[in-house]
Amino acid sequence: MAITSSTTTAIDVPTLVSQLMAVERRPIDKLNARITGFEAKISSYGTLSSLVSSFQSASRNISTTLQKLAATPSDASLFSASAGSTAVPGTYTLNVSRLAQAQNLIATGQTSSTATIGNGAATTVTFDLGTISGGTLANGKYTGAAYTSNGSGTVSITIDGSNNTLEGIRDAINNSASNTSTGATATVINVDDGAGGTVSKLVLTSKSTGTTNALTVSNVSGTVATALNMATVTGYTAKDAIFSVDGYTVTRASNTVTDALQGMTLTLKAAGSTTLTVANDTATVKKNVQAMVDAYNKLNTTLADLRKGSLKADNTLISIDTQIRNVINTPPTGLVSSVDSLAEAGIKTNRDGSMSLDTSVLDAALAADFTGVAQLFANDNQGYAFRLKDLADDFLNISTGLVKARTDGLDARIKSLKTDRENYEYRLSIIENRYRKQFTTLDALKYLKKMK
């Protein structure tokens, strides 16, 4: 029979072993404390990286904004506009006469979208995009028209007993591998039949607008095509957009126009007349400068907190802080500008290291020398925003950045410490078993001696 410890024995083995193991575990407690400390540092570097990334984005946004113009229509319901780096400042008069329109073809109605059409014999329906010319258009139908394909490809659909309903035809067209970026989109609509009931109709709509993308249907022999009257389908005709810029007429196939005004993208929405003003985007510049100041202040506060906490005396943190301050305190050189310091652009560095923005000073600088402010921040060599973004790029580089190198080193140390802890835990399990066996045996001997 095995000898076990009980309350009648002389030695409290569990308590004694627990007390001894608490002493034996002290090295593991130290390992755990070191692991926790390194994990806290990694977490702190994660917070730092996030703030540096925000600061990086804010600096990039300033550079981007200063290189662009704002395009503002007086009536935004007629069109929207965006200006690229090559746009020319000025005010333009635009008159939208007509929007571009896609070809829309409607087949003869059927009793329902699921009713079988024809006798099930296979029919091939082919549709293509191109230009219709030389014919007469009446009530949506072309008579005697000549068709020229625009080269975007021909789509042919086979209709047979497996799909000879409006829904089946619709799905066959929309799911065709050849009917992707070009071709047509098929839908089924249910409309009044004029006699108190409803009728289902197949509608084909060109995926592209403009007269060069007219939709035609051909190869329509067979019972299905006959029932749908696809040889003489009706619908809306393809149309080009027509508008004028300062009195000069512009005709385009699309409502999105990129080549009418230099560096401008126009998106037409409705007919009407309005003006377009292209000018320096001072409102967005001010917004982004303030965002950069705010991002810097958050970063500056976090750096100060980390220096007092988990990253106290950390060389990487000190290096990041020092390099950022060096950029802030080093004015650009070689710029031909009336604005050559952050203070002249309204940015003041406070005693605690934070920044503040005086928007009235920035407004005056932008009004007096917008190009100079742009050079101060966005010059590709000396600009503050350019240099700060470049510095942040170096900090956050996924292979060579300071933060990456530091966290990789901490990860390696944590991995090594966890291996040491696993090995020590194994040794402790052996030690605990030995203690338990020794004291249980000793307790049993004392119990037997007492019984004698």
C-alpha positions in Angstrom: 0.0 0.0 0.0 1.3 3.5 -0.9 2.1 5.8 2.0 0.4 9.3 1.7 0.5 12.3 3.9 -2.6 13.2 6.0 -3.6 15.5 8.7 -2.5 12.9 11.3 1.1 13.0 10.1 3.9 15.1 11.6 4.8 17.0 8.4 2.5 19.2 6.3 4.0 18.1 3.0 1.9 20.3 0.6 2.6 23.5 2.5 6.3 22.8 2.9 6.7 21.9 -0.8 4.8 25.1 -1.8 7.0 27.3 0.4 10.2 25.7 -1.0 8.9 26.0 -4.6 8.1 29.7 -4.1 11.8 30.2 -3.4 12.8 28.0 -6.3 10.5 30.0 -8.6 12.1 33.4 -7.9 14.3 33.2 -11.1 11.2 32.6 -13.2 9.5 35.5 -11.6 12.4 37.6 -12.6 12.2 36.2 -16.2 8.5 37.0 -16.3 9.2 40.6 -15.1 11.8 41.1 -17.9 9.4 39.6 -20.5 6.6 41.9 -19.3 9.0 44.9 -19.5 10.1 44.1 -23.0 6.5 43.6 -24.1 5.6 47.0 -22.7 8.4 48.5 -24.7 7.1 46.9 -27.9 3.6 48.2 -27.1 5.1 51.7 -26.6 6.9 51.4 -29.9 3.5 50.4 -31.5 2.0 53.6 -30.1 5.0 55.6 -31.3 4.8 54.1 -34.8 1.1 54.9 -35.1 1.7 58.6 -34.2 4.8 58.8 -36.5 2.6 57.4 -39.3 -0.1 60.0 -38.6 2.6 62.7 -38.7 3.9 61.2 -41.9 0.5 61.4 -43.5 -0.1 64.9 -42.4 3.2 66.0 -43.8 2.5 64.3 -47.1 -1.0 65.9 -47.3 0.5 69.4 -47.1 2.9 68.7 -49.9 0.1 67.2 -52.1 -2.3 70.1 -51.4 0.3 72.8 -52.1 0.9 71.3 -55.6 -2.7 71.3 -56.6 -5.4 73.9 -57.4 -9.0 74.0 -56.2 -11.7 73.7 -58.9 -15.0 75.2 -57.8 -18.1 75.4 -59.9 -20.6 78.1 -59.0 -23.4 75.6 -59.4 -22.2 72.1 -58.3 -25.5 70.5 -59.5 -24.3 70.9 -63.2 -20.9 69.4 -62.9 -18.0 68.6 -60.6 -14.4 69.3 -61.3 -11.0 68.4 -60.0 -7.7 70.1 -60.8 -4.3 68.4 -61.3 -0.9 69.8 -61.0 -0.9 71.2 -64.6 -4.2 73.0 -64.3 -4.2 76.8 -65.1 -5.7 79.2 -62.6 -8.6 81.2 -64.0 -12.4 81.6 -64.3 -14.2 79.7 -67.1 -17.7 79.8 -68.3 -19.3 76.4 -69.0 -22.6 75.7 -70.6 -23.8 72.0 -70.6 -26.3 71.5 -73.5 -26.6 67.7 -73.3 -25.3 64.8 -71.3 -23.9 61.7 -72.9 -26.3 58.8 -73.1 -26.0 55.0 -73.6 -27.9 53.1 -76.2 -31.0 51.4 -74.7 -32.9 48.7 -76.6 -36.2 47.3 -75.4 -37.5 44.0 -76.9 -41.2 43.1 -77.4 -43.0 42.3 -74.2 -43.8 38.8 -72.9 -46.5 37.6 -70.5 -44.0 37.1 -67.7 -40.3 37.0 -67.0 -40.4 33.3 -66.5 -42.7 32.2 -69.4 -41.1 30.0 -72.0 -40.3 31.7 -75.3 -40.2 29.9 -78.6 -40.0 26.1 -79.2 -36.6 25.5 -77.5 -34.6 25.4 -80.7 -31.2 27.0 -80.3 -31.0 30.7 -81.3 -27.8 32.8 -81.4 -28.2 36.5 -80.6 -25.2 38.8 -81.3 -24.7 42.3 -80.1 -21.9 44.8 -80.6 -20.9 48.4 -80.0 -20.3 50.8 -82.9 -21.6 53.7 -84.9 -24.9 53.7 -86.8 -25.0 56.0 -89.8 -26.8 56.6 -93.1 -30.1 55.5 -91.8 -33.3 57.1 -90.6 -34.3 57.1 -87.0 -38.0 57.1 -86.2 -39.6 56.3 -82.9 -36.4 54.7 -81.7 -36.0 52.5 -84.8 -33.2 52.7 -87.4 -34.2 52.1 -91.0 -31.6 51.5 -93.7 -28.8 52.2 -91.3 -25.2 51.3 -91.9 -23.3 50.0 -88.9 -19.6 50.2 -88.2 -18.1 48.3 -85.2 -15.9 50.3 -82.9 -13.7 47.3 -82.4 -14.6 46.7 -78.8 -15.7 43.1 -79.5 -18.8 41.1 -80.4 -20.8 39.2 -77.9 -22.8 36.2 -79.0 -25.3 34.4 -76.7 -26.9 31.0 -77.4 -30.5 30.7 -76.3 -32.1 27.3 -76.2 -34.4 25.2 -74.1 -32.3 25.7 -71.0 -32.6 29.5 -70.8 -35.5 30.5 -73.1 -37.2 32.9 -70.7 -36.6 36.6 -70.2 -34.8 35.9 -66.9 -32.7 33.1 -68.6 -31.7 35.4 -71.5 -30.9 38.2 -69.1 -28.6 35.9 -67.0 -27.0 34.4 -70.1 -26.1 37.9 -71.4 -24.8 39.3 -68.0 -22.8 36.1 -67.2 -21.2 35.8 -70.6 -17.4 35.7 -70.3 -17.1 37.8 -73.4 -19.5 40.5 -72.1 -17.3 42.1 -69.4 -16.0 45.6 -69.8 -17.7 46.2 -73.1 -21.0 45.1 -74.6 -24.3 45.4 -72.8 -26.1 44.9 -69.6 -29.5 43.1 -69.6 -32.4 43.7 -67.2 -36.0 42.7 -67.1 -38.7 45.3 -66.4 -42.4 44.8 -65.6 -44.6 47.5 -67.0 -48.3 48.2 -67.6 -49.7 46.7 -70.8 -52.3 49.4 -71.3 -55.2 47.0 -70.7 -55.1 46.7 -66.9 -52.4 44.1 -66.8 -48.6 44.0 -66.9 -46.0 42.9 -69.4 -42.3 41.9 -69.0 -39.7 43.3 -71.3 -36.0 42.6 -71.9 -33.9 45.7 -71.9 -30.3 45.9 -73.2 -28.2 48.9 -72.3 -24.8 49.7 -73.7 -22.1 49.7 -71.0 -20.6 52.8 -72.7 -22.1 56.2 -73.5 -21.8 58.1 -76.8 -22.6 57.8 -80.4 -19.6 55.6 -81.1 -21.0 53.1 -78.7 -24.4 52.5 -80.3 -25.7 49.1 -79.5 -26.8 46.8 -82.3 -28.4 43.4 -82.3 -27.9 40.9 -85.2 -28.1 37.2 -86.1 -31.6 37.0 -84.7 -33.2 34.2 -86.6 -35.2 31.6 -84.7 -38.4 31.4 -82.7 -37.0 33.2 -79.6 -35.7 36.1 -81.7 -39.0 36.3 -83.6 -41.0 36.4 -80.4 -38.9 39.2 -79.0 -38.8 41.1 -82.3 -35.1 41.6 -81.7 -34.5 42.7 -85.3 -36.5 45.9 -84.8 -36.0 46.6 -81.1 -36.7 50.1 -79.9 -35.2 52.3 -77.2 -33.2 55.4 -76.4 -30.5 56.4 -78.9 -26.8 56.8 -78.0 -25.9 60.4 -77.6 -22.7 62.4 -77.1 -22.2 65.0 -74.4 -22.3 68.5 -75.7 -21.0 71.5 -73.7 -19.1 74.7 -74.3 -16.1 76.3 -72.6 -15.9 80.1 -72.9 -18.2 79.8 -76.0 -16.2 77.0 -77.7 -18.2 73.8 -78.3 -16.9 70.5 -77.0 -18.4 67.1 -77.9 -17.4 63.9 -76.0 -18.7 60.4 -75.8 -18.5 60.4 -72.0 -19.8 62.6 -69.2 -16.4 62.4 -67.6 -14.1 64.7 -69.6 -10.3 64.9 -69.0 -9.1 66.7 -72.2 -11.2 69.9 -72.5 -9.4 72.0 -70.0 -5.7 71.5 -69.2 -5.1 69.5 -66.1 -8.9 69.4 -65.3 -11.3 66.5 -64.9 -15.0 67.5 -65.5 -17.9 65.3 -64.6 -21.1 66.5 -66.2 -24.3 66.1 -64.2 -27.0 68.2 -65.8 -27.7 70.8 -68.5 -27.2 74.5 -67.6 -24.7 77.3 -67.5 -22.3 78.2 -64.7 -18.7 79.3 -64.1 -15.7 77.3 -62.9 -13.1 79.0 -60.8 -9.6 77.4 -60.6 -7.4 78.9 -57.9 -5.0 78.1 -55.1 -6.6 75.8 -52.5 -5.8 78.0 -49.5 -8.7 76.5 -47.4 -7.3 73.0 -47.7 -3.8 74.1 -47.2 -4.7 75.8 -43.9 -6.6 72.6 -42.8 -3.6 70.4 -43.6 -1.1 72.7 -41.9 -3.2 72.6 -38.8 -3.4 68.8 -39.1 0.4 68.6 -39.3 0.7 70.8 -36.2 -1.8 68.7 -34.3 -0.1 65.4 -35.4 3.3 66.8 -34.3 1.9 67.9 -30.9 0.5 64.4 -30.2 3.8 62.9 -31.2 5.7 65.4 -29.0 3.5 64.7 -26.0 3.9 60.9 -26.5 7.7 61.2 -26.8 7.8 63.1 -23.5 5.5 60.5 -21.8 7.6 57.6 -23.1 10.8 59.2 -21.9 9.4 59.1 -18.4 7.9 55.7 -18.7 8.5 52.4 -20.5 11.2 53.8 -22.9 13.1 55.9 -20.3 16.7 56.4 -21.5 15.9 54.4 -24.7 18.5 55.3 -27.3 16.1 54.8 -30.3 13.5 57.1 -28.7 16.1 59.7 -28.0 17.4 59.5 -31.7 13.9 59.9 -33.1 13.2 62.9 -30.9 16.5 64.5 -31.7 16.2 64.1 -35.5 12.7 65.5 -35.6 13.7 68.6 -33.6 16.8 69.1 -35.8 14.5 69.3 -38.9 12.1 71.7 -37.1 15.0 73.9 -36.0 16.8 73.9 -39.4 15.4 76.5 -41.8 15.6 75.7 -45.6 18.4 77.1 -47.6 18.6 78.2 -51.2 14.9 78.9 -51.7 13.8 82.0 -53.6 10.9 83.0 -51.4 9.7 85.8 -49.1 8.7 83.1 -46.6 11.8 81.3 -45.2 10.8 80.1 -41.7 7.9 78.3 -40.0 7.2 81.5 -37.9 6.6 83.5 -41.1 4.0 80.8 -42.1 2.3 81.2 -38.7 3.8 78.2 -36.9 5.4 78.9 -33.5 7.4 76.5 -31.4 6.5 76.8 -27.7 8.7 76.4 -24.7 7.3 72.9 -24.0 8.3 71.8 -27.5 4.8 71.9 -28.9 3.7 73.9 -31.9 0.8 76.4 -32.4 -0.6 77.9 -35.6 -1.6 81.5 -36.1 -4.0 81.2 -39.0 -4.0 85.0 -39.6 -0.3 84.9 -40.2 -0.7 81.9 -42.5 -3.5 83.6 -44.4 -1.3 86.7 -45.0 1.6 84.6 -46.2 -0.6 82.6 -48.6 -2.1 85.7 -50.0 1.3 87.5 -50.4 3.3 84.6 -51.7 1.5 81.2 -52.1 4.4 79.8 -54.1 6.8 80.8 -51.4 4.7 79.0 -48.8 4.6 76.0 -51.1 8.4 76.0 -51.4 8.7 76.4 -47.6 6.8 73.2 -47.0 6.9 71.1 -50.2 10.2 71.8 -51.9 11.6 68.5 -52.9 14.8 69.0 -51.0 14.5 71.7 -48.4 10.7 71.9 -47.6 9.7 71.2 -44.0 6.9 68.8 -44.9 9.2 67.0 -47.4 12.0 66.6 -44.9 9.7 65.5 -42.1 7.9 63.0 -44.3 11.3 61.7 -45.5 12.4 61.4 -41.9 9.2 59.5 -40.9 9.7 57.2 -43.9 13.1 56.3 -42.5 11.7 55.7 -39.0 9.0 53.4 -40.3 10.9 51.6 -43.1 9.8 47.9 -42.7 13.3 46.6 -43.3 15.8 49.2 -42.2 13.8 51.6 -40.0 14.8 52.5 -36.4 11.5 51.3 -35.0 11.6 48.0 -36.9 15.2 47.3 -35.8 14.4 48.0 -32.2 11.2 45.9 -32.0 12.9 43.1 -33.8 15.6 43.2 -31.2 13.1 43.2 -28.4 11.2 40.3 -30.0 14.4 38.3 -30.2 15.1 38.9 -26.5 11.5 37.9 -25.5 11.8 34.7 -27.5 15.1 33.9 -25.8 13.7 34.6 -22.3 10.6 32.5 -23.0 12.8 29.6 -24.0 14.8 30.0 -20.7 11.5 30.1 -18.8 10.3 26.8 -20.4 13.6 25.1 -19.6 13.5 26.3 -16.0 9.8 25.3 -15.6 10.8 21.8 -16.7 13.6 21.7 -14.1 11.3 23.0 -11.4 8.8 20.2 -12.1 11.6 17.8 -11.4 12.7 19.6 -8.3 9.1 19.7 -7.0 8.6 16.0 -7.6 11.8 15.3 -5.7 10.7 17.5 -2.8 7.3 15.9 -2.6 8.8 12.4 -2.7 11.4 13.2 -0.1 9.1 14.8 2.4 6.3 12.3 1.9 8.8 9.5 2.6 10.1 11.4 5.7 6.6 12.0 6.9 5.8 8.3 6.5 8.9 7.3 8.5 7.9 9.7 11.3 4.4 8.3 11.3 5.6 4.7 11.6 8.0 5.6 14.4 5.1 7.3 16.3 2.9 4.2 15.8 5.6 2.1 17.5 
